[in-house]
Structures are given as C-alpha cells and as structure tokens.
Amino acid sequence: MRPTRAFIDTRALRANLRRIRELAPERRVMAILKANAYGHGQAVVARALDEADAFGVAFLEEALELRNTGIAKPILLLEGFFGAHELPFLERYGLWTVVHSEAQVEALERAKLETPITVWLKIDTGMHRLGCAPEEAQALYRRLSACGSVAQPVNWMTHFASADEMRDPQTAEQLRLYRELTAGFPGEHSLCNSAGVLAWPEAHGDWLRPGVMLYGISPLTGQTGPELGLQPVMTLESQLIASRFLKAGERIGYGGTYVLPADTHIGVVAVGYGDGYPRHAPTGTPVLINGRRLPIVGRVSMDMITVDLGMEPAGQVGDKVVLWGRDLPVEEIAEGADTIAYELVCAITKRVPSYTPDFEFDDGC
Ligand SMILES: Cc1ncc(COP(=O)(O)O)c(C=O)c1O
C-alpha cells in the first residue's frame, strides 16, 4: 500500500475547541466544517467536536452529508439556500440558513413551510462579498420577522474582511456599522471567524464561527498555530521510496531546473501535487526525515518530490517523511509556496487516506 496518508489528530481538535472556550467562555461555538472540514474529513471532525454548539457548512449538500452521518446538532448554511427548491430540505433536515438577499426573503415569504426555519440575516458591513446592503438590513429584518416560515426571533450576522490585521481600521468600522444597524432589535449575533475570536474580543457576540483555528492553524500572519496555543490536527506523511547518489552538476526533475552544486544523495518521496502537495513549493521547502529538516529540490511532480539527503544520507528507503504537521508547521510550507495554510489542507485529494486515533472508521479525506 502506498505510504502516503493524512493523520488526523482528533484529540488536538478537541483541545483546540477547549482553547476557544478558554478565550471566550461565555460564547457559543459554531464549528466551521465546510470543504470537508478544511480537508480533514467532515464526519470524523464533526464526531470529534461533539461539544461544539452547532456546525457551519457552505451549502445544502455539505449539510446533508453531515445529517447522513448521524449528526443531529444545528447546522448553518453559510451561503444560504440557492433557490426556493432547497427550502423543503432545510425544513425536513432542520437546517439553519443565512439570508443575504431580498430574493431569499421573497422565497421564504412564498414558501408557507409548516416548521419555521432558523434564519441569520447577514449584513455586508464592508467586506463586499455576501450580505445585504446596510441600508436594506432593517427592512429585510422586519419582513423576516413577519414571515410565518421563519423561526423567531431572526438572528444577525456579518463577516470581517481584515480581522487578521489588528492595525487595519476596517474591522472597527465594520463593527461600528453592525452595532448601529442591529441596536434595539431582538435576535442573536455572530461576527467572528478565527481571527476575530483571537484578535477582536469586543466583537465576539453570541456565536463564534471559528474554522481554521480548530484545525490548529493560525489565522494570523507571522504566527503559527502552536504559538497561539493551538495544536496542529493534520500531519501529512509519506515515505522515502528511492535514493541515489548523484554527482555535482546533475539536473534534478522536470525541466532540470535544479542543478546539484555538489555530490549528494537524492531521495524520492511518494507525494506530489496529485495528493495536494503544492506544486509551487520551491527548492528549499523543508520536509522532516528522522527529525531533521531537509530541503526539497527541483520541481514537485504529480506523485513524487525529490529531497537532498546529503553526502551522509539523512534517510534511507522506507523512512517516514513528514510534509507538514506537529513538528513542521503547515503555515511555513504555505508561506514558502506563496499561499495560505487553508488552501494546502483543503487541497488534500481523495487518493490520500486519512487515519484517526480514536475512531474505528476511515472515511477518507
Ligand atoms: C462566513 C464565514 N464564517 C466563518 C468562517 C471561518 O473562517 P476561519 O476559517 O478563518 O475561522 C468562514 C470561512 O471562510 C466564513 O466564510
């Protein structure tokens, strides 16, 4: 069997949830599990986080997958429903929805559901992605409050564009506008993603919506998860499957872009962009072999990468190779590949099996 795998540490997941509770003991936590729980496996993560108060996913199909694995907790559709045809599913499966447009309010008014649906009205306070315009918010709220298909009271939410940049005035401005628009209305409030949880305690509201920090990854640039008291959840591992001694001047990999400056041993690791390892990881990106950081050299190919093992080879065929995880922060690999850790973990492909210590099943990654 190919030795490439993602190890999912469910104890770390639970520890990260506890860390969030420490940071915000009075708040409820909606654990964000979209995109297959950021590549970690939605069912495994949902079961590990049975102490979360609710889950958030992007859309209906992701929520139905969770319900099908037996998850009974509230689930919020962060992008809302895409058409009136989805409403019967929301009713039947007890799903909560974001409402961000007048068209959605109209669909709910026409729907005449037997069991009212829990709704979060999302205001665009400045990110200019999803959310109703500030000047429409109160009128839409009143219409939802009078709608028989909507559970009362209607809740409020917004999303911060720059919560990870403490010096950027945008978050304070978004918060000011949000407070102004929602003051005096009933309903619960949700504003904070992971960066908001960590950096904006005054904006915590009733419900936090942490995603990336649950997986032990830092949302703040220049800091890693462990530096923020978080434990990395995913370790991506493979093995050295070949090793050769090569002379100075030999060219390595596709395009021969890397020329050996000195004689060395080149090891081949069974992981590549077909597994989600970033193709743009440059020469010098570290991997861990026998506790030592060694640089990848040459281009990343679909199934393999090449590593400079040195004259006295630091590893042999069969040795374990860690691509990222507890001792090699995924944030560091992402930065070197000019991307963010979110993208790396989400990009792990189906052919990488995942393993968890406390669950007997393996539902892939
Ligand atoms: C509306 C909303 N809330 C919360 C989150 C979680 O964000 P993070 O993973 O940065 O905590 C996301 C993710 O993008 C989101 O879109």
The ligand as an SDF file (V2000), in Angstrom:
LIG
                    3D

 16 16  0  0  0  0  0  0  0  0999 V2000
  -18.9890   33.2540    6.9180 C   0  0  0  0  0  0  0  0  0  0  0  0
  -17.7920   32.5490    7.4830 C   0  0  0  0  0  0  0  0  0  0  0  0
  -17.6710   32.4220    8.8140 N   0  0  0  0  0  0  0  0  0  0  0  0
  -16.6250   31.7860    9.3620 C   0  0  0  0  0  0  0  0  0  0  0  0
  -15.6140   31.2530    8.5920 C   0  0  0  0  0  0  0  0  0  0  0  0
  -14.4330   30.5860    9.2550 C   0  0  0  0  0  0  0  0  0  0  0  0
  -13.2670   31.3150    8.9660 O   0  0  0  0  0  0  0  0  0  0  0  0
  -11.8380   30.8830    9.5810 P   0  0  0  0  0  0  0  0  0  0  0  0
  -11.5050   29.5880    8.9690 O   0  0  0  0  0  0  0  0  0  0  0  0
  -10.9170   31.9740    9.1240 O   0  0  0  0  0  0  0  0  0  0  0  0
  -12.0190   30.8190   11.0400 O   0  0  0  0  0  0  0  0  0  0  0  0
  -15.6970   31.3730    7.2120 C   0  0  0  0  0  0  0  0  0  0  0  0
  -14.6210   30.8130    6.3770 C   0  0  0  0  0  0  0  0  0  0  0  0
  -14.2140   31.3220    5.3840 O   0  0  0  0  0  0  0  0  0  0  0  0
  -16.8160   32.0400    6.6310 C   0  0  0  0  0  0  0  0  0  0  0  0
  -16.9320   32.1740    5.3100 O   0  0  0  0  0  0  0  0  0  0  0  0
  1  2  1  0
  2  3  1  0
  2 15  2  0
  3  4  2  0
  4  5  1  0
  5  6  1  0
  5 12  2  0
  6  7  1  0
  7  8  1  0
  8  9  2  0
  8 10  1  0
  8 11  1  0
 12 13  1  0
 12 15  1  0
 13 14  2  0
 15 16  1  0
M  END
$$$$
